[in-house]
Amino acid sequence: MVSQRERRADPYPLTWEIPLAIFAGSLLALVLGVHLARGLANLAAGAGWAWPAAARLFTSAIDVLEGHPGAGLDHVAPIASPDALLAWVFAVELIVMAAYVVLIWVC
């Protein structure tokens, strides 16, 4: 005799959507972390808060990681030095990764 549990199919099969959503969310969090760090570095240097346009969000992240604190911005007065920028990026991304570890632990 076959039980009810054996006749029922798994309603949530493992597919590509969930891993893709996790990857896309992780990538977005890391890119936003880079721009948040750049904004904080420029703010600390006296340039004020600046955020890139949405069209330049991903393309300017690479330039920021190369040490260009004004990448993707229209105009910024005095900007942070490349060393200070990379220190801010390292600190903010460390916080982002720690938040991911906490999120994974909670889930």
Secondary structure as UniProt FT lines:
FT   HELIX           4..7
FT   HELIX           17..45
FT   HELIX           54..56
FT   TURN            57..58
FT   HELIX           59..65
FT   TURN            66..67
FT   TURN            69..72
FT   HELIX           82..106
//
